[in-house]
Amino acid sequence: MGATQPQRLEVGGAIDRSRLVELVVDGTTVMGFAGDTVASALVANGALRVGNSIYRGRPRGILSAGVEEPNAFVLVKGEHDESMLPATTLELVSGLDLRLLDGIGVLDQKPDPAEYDKMHVHTDVAVVGAGPAGLAAAREAAATGARVVLFEQDFALGGSLLAQPDDLVEGLPAAQWVERVRAELEAAPEVTVLTRTTAFGSYDSNHVVAVEKRAEHLHGTAGDGVSRQRIWHVTAGQLVLATGAFERPIVFADNDVPGIMLASAVVGYIGRYAALPGRDAVVFTTNDSGYAAAHALVRAGATVQVVDARDGGPGERVAAAATAAGLTVRTGSAVVGVDGDVAVEAAWIARIDADGALVGDAERVPCDLVAVSGGWTPNVSLHSQRQGALHWDDDLAGFVPTAPVRDQHLAGAVRGTYWTEGCLVEGAAVGQTAAAAVGFTREDGCAATDLDVAAVDEERAARAGRTRQLWLVESREGGYATHFVDLQRDNTAADVLRATGAGMRSVEHVKRYTSISTGVDQGRIGAVNAIGLLTRLLTGDDARAIPPGQPGQDERVGAPGSAPDGIPAGGAPRPTPGAIGNTTFRAPFTPVAFVALAGRSRGELFDAARTTPVHPWHVDHGARFEDVGQWKRPWYYPRPGEDMDAAVARECRAAREGVAFMDATTLGKIEIRGGDAGEFLNRVYTNAFKKLAVGKARYGVMCKPDGMVFDDGVVLRLAEDRYFATTTTGGAARVLEWLEEWSQTEWPELDVVCTSVTEQWATVAVVGPRSRDVIARLAPDLDVSKEAFGFMEFRETVLASGIPARICRITFSGELAFEINVPTWFGLTVWEDVAAAGADFDITPYGTETMHVLRAEKAYPIVGQDTDGTVTPQDLGMDWIVSTTKDFIGKRSYSRASHQGAGRKQLVSVLPVDRSLRLPEGAQLVESGALGDYTGEGLPARPIPMLGHVTSSYHSQALGRSFGLALVKDGRNRIGQTLIASFEGRFAEVEVADAVLYDTEGARRDG
Amino acid sequence: MNQRELPEHPDFLWANPEPKGSYDVVIVGAGGHGLATAYYLAKHHGITNVAVLERGWIAGGNMARNTTIIRSNYLWDESAAIYEHSLKLWEGLEDELGYDVFFSQRGVLNLAHTLQDVRDSVRRVEANRLNVVDAEWVDPQQVKQLCPIINIADDIRYPVMGGTYQPRAGIAKHDWVAWGYARRASELGVDIIQNCEVTGFVIDSGRVTGVETSRGRINAGKVALCAAGHTSVLAELAGFRVPIQSHPLQALVSELHEIIHPTVVMSNHVHVYVSQAHKGELVMGAGIDSYNGYGQRGSFHIIEHQMSAAVELFPAFSRAHLLRTWGGIVDVTMDASPVMGRSPVDGMYVNCGWGTGGFKAVPGAGFAYAHTIATDEPHELNRGFGLDRFVSGALIDEHGAAAVAH
């Protein structure tokens, strides 16, 4: 291709000819200019051909100049390769190294080192699209002083004006007009203009999601901290959609050969980029707009023949003007095929009849470019994502919005207004209306322009120039196997025909049978043409099987008893596109990189880890950590040379024989206040709290309505109207949500307020026979004697250090234990003070594993480990905690049949006969003899009934053996039985025993 | 399989007849379950005077919107039995239907990221094996061998601690499965009637005798509801209630990429489940939207969270592009298990509440439901899934226990 840019016009375009930019395409260097896209640079180099088609391997060329491109996909190499980017939207920057793709991308397996971030913004008015309508709207809204955000996906403002820089707008050349508006907007203090920013999603409450490309166009000079892309969440009081329209290709034989290009793209390449797609052109159009391409080509020095499918009537005026300008115009004709494989060599042109069939012989016209215009489709994606209504407009030959969504406005080509002055009037009008709707009007009290919107409405159809709805052009040879409808998916008219022949009636089925509209362009190229084809293939009888409810579908379709308008029952095969409707428009409007949506929620910030104030100490002391909920909890503290078992054994011995301490800060903590706090807790816990004395603590269990254990913890009564409840570490958030749900939606009459105080308190548990000595040293003012400080009581005191503390006498190990609660910022100090105070007793830090062993020896369940949402307090052996006198959530479930009689799984302990065998947690338990001939090899021949499973399993220092907790069917009646544990294809005998294995008398808790 | 070669569909799929005045069985809802039920009614029970009524287009609800994961590694006996039976039917389905539905037994990995995940996973594997369901516990290195693109580094936020693997699990092309059933049912004489909304039921002395539709009254010997979340609406018309809530559940796809993901990966803890379909698109499910509703769309923050999880586990997905998002409506019961059996109205049957698990159950559910309708008695496979369990309390609690999304 070299550096010559042979197809670059001498003058014109919005490119910066002083800045030559080099890119590499499949190893070949190509030159372009700043202001080019990759596609326009390729066009300037005469390189229309891009990759091959996905399934049929047919050579393909650049079809469009925008986001609807179905062919020209590239892989951009770099720090992290990115695939499937349309060359037509890729800004030319230095250093681009590309590979042309054949419709399938290649994912880079390296991590993406770039940064991505997000912005959350509220604005009065958001405007999507900076063509004439959007600019006019933004300008008017900005003039009122309203906050305005303007989104433009392109790197330049102007939209359709970019292709026609010399057209006059408000007396100025278009390019100058755009610059003037840009300057006005930039000068306005409350206006944010976001170029390279695609609004891709529209959600309820005018929540618009957009992605901004921020770095690559800066040629690596973006600097540190500038994200590569940014997701914008913009919530707008009013939203203006000025999103334009897409041109459709025409379905004829071999309509995918490189050199066949949308007419509007031809205009754009010439006008904006001064790049000439072909020197000998045929323009094939069904509407007026194709003539713009013809004139542009002529001005650029190309030879042009116009083929207008319309015969007289609507096309007469433009055809006559073209003829007057010296163009050859054939009306009532079509391009019925092309010659050429990797490039167009000639077009075959013939007269066609009303059905698109050839009349007479076709003529071969040598050419290197066929510009096509099959009519226009308003870009209604964002409108339709919000369920905005559409209808088929026969004059405009497109699906157009019926009315804007609430608090939204439509202006310009999105509603079929296809001329600049009309766009300006509509844009300005909705700009004013939108601003006014959020309370902003111009201070000068007058409208800036004379806005005759009614005149625009009247003129719209005439201005569009009636389009011939030519959905299919017959070929010379017959057949439809190269009449491409969806170029990206390689689907043809033959595929649509096959779909209807197979019984498909719904446009959704045709989409799925053929895969039309499932590509990156999401049907922008093929959807309406496919719908148009259906209007030719289906009959009135067929229509009764067409279900209603598709976007754009006439609501009368599907009404009982009658065929819809346009489809005479049993009659002629001429339903309208409105009888068929569109497939659903979904976000995103254009593709967005996964990683951009992840934003900063990656790596460490994927789910920010929560740590306690003591965390640095744990790290310094070699703790291994366990993830519990979002928290990092010390799991165990191995000393040099110790494995986990050794460390846990040592920690357990310390807690049972001396003194040990653990960081219990992560437990969820909720304060419940109000005159009805006691009543509220009575209803959510299975046991009673209303009469709990101030200064006392009580363990409680809460259940779901099905009676199954949901969470547990100790509750302190701080005052008559104030309780302090702890939850499991992982359950804190859901417990608070649970309490809020009940207090707000079920019992709003109760005076109760719940507040999370998890982050406000640090908690140090001091455990073991010597714990009293340690607490006595720490809290000299506190009488820690058994008599003065009873079990399940708490005291407020001031520690020797001067730190105020709340000390509780509660235990989760069965040992004498205290929990010191202090404000979080004292947590580390108090922890270190505990360590110092206990040093003489060889106080030992322990982690969650030791905690689990100690509590399991006492059969204290861990909710979520020993329970799984199917376990009641009674199943856990805690009938004593279930009140029989008061009502509470879940109580009624206990009267159901499944809670009566035998068969429930109950918590018991299991003792492996091999005392050294520690069963895997999760091992299943079966009856002796249930295994039959199953050896553990492979799978059994038939299901083997299971009695339950091992929920917890450890080696016990105190017992000198392994043990487990298990949920076993009728477990308490099986105590003494031997069962088989099944795990890893092995089996082991276990004896069922009472759940509590250690200190069954409960003698140790008082020291 | 070459991702650039696609099989050709059959030339003819189903007929679109006008509804008759009367049928032995009217099935309400032509999703995967309704169509499979019609097929098995005709094939196994000789009942061919059957209409499947569809208010929209067939298989246009959750059948068109799911992420196509097929597996049977459920925890509880009842669930394992019906899903495993379904999986066995899947294994013969392409032959039975004469349709290449891209059924691919590429295995499903359920990752564990916490110690409790590990306990739950081991428990499920051991239960699966005793229930004759293929299942293995795999360590992080084995995870990496099964799916080389997973990040198993131990310095990520929630490192992969292992996972469960069901080799026989996999995916299939959802639309084609429904069409395959529709085609065979249509061949056997079943009338598939689209654009036919049921607006009421004709109930005589506690027994259903017909349905009112947008295309007139249709008499019916038996009526079988197969309408997922909209079963609530239909049941209300028939005078009873079903204990289901409907939530949006979003899913998404990327554009096509060369195949790099050989299996199906699900992670409950970081909320991602993803496979790469035959054509090359990444197919991914998101978390459930928390509010109730019938709108087939959800909130965008759910998608953003999903993308974070995807990139965290699969760095290779960083610059894959979100191409399309959509929503289905999942009909969720309080125990995350389906409802299938007789209803309080004689001659009327319910099949709903499959939540996020309906697709994989299509063959098994159709098989068992057809039996239930034909014999007026539940099959062994669905005996435990009757409405009565919500009275007795004999729930089959899969979400509490299995801790695995679908």
Interface residues (C-beta under 8 A of the other chain):
Chain A: I54 Y55 H80 D81 E82 S83 M84 G103 I104 G105 V106 L107 D108 Q109 K110 P111 D112 G201 Y203 H207 V209 I231 R498 G501 A502 G503 M504 R505 S506 E508 H509 R512 Y513 T518 G519 V520 Q522 D542 R544 A545 I546 P547 P548 G549 G558 A559 P560 G561 T584 R586 A587 P588 P591 V592 A593 F594 V595 L597 A598 G599 S601 R602 G603 E604 F606 D607 A609 E626 D627 V628 D706 G707 M708 G864 Q865 D868 G869 T870 S893 R896 A897 S898 H899 P920 E921 G922 A923 Q924 V926 L939 P940 A941 R942 P943 I944 P945 M946 H949 T951 S982 F983 E984 G985
Chain B: Q3 R4 E5 L6 H9 P10 D11 F12 L13 W14 A15 N16 E18 E54 R55 G56 W57 I58 G60 A64 D77 A80 A81 H113 T114 L115 Q116 V118 R119 D120 S121 V122 R123 R124 V125 E126 A127 R129 L130 N131 V132 V133 D134 W137 I149 I156 R157 Y158 D175 I193 Q194 N195 T213 S214 R215 G216 S254 E255 L256 H257 E258 I260 V270 G280 S299 F300 I303 E304 H305 M307 S308 A309 A310 V311 E312 P315 A316 F317 S318 R319 A320 H321 L322 L323 R324 T325 W326 M334 V391 S392 G393 A394 L395 D397 H399 G400 A401 A403
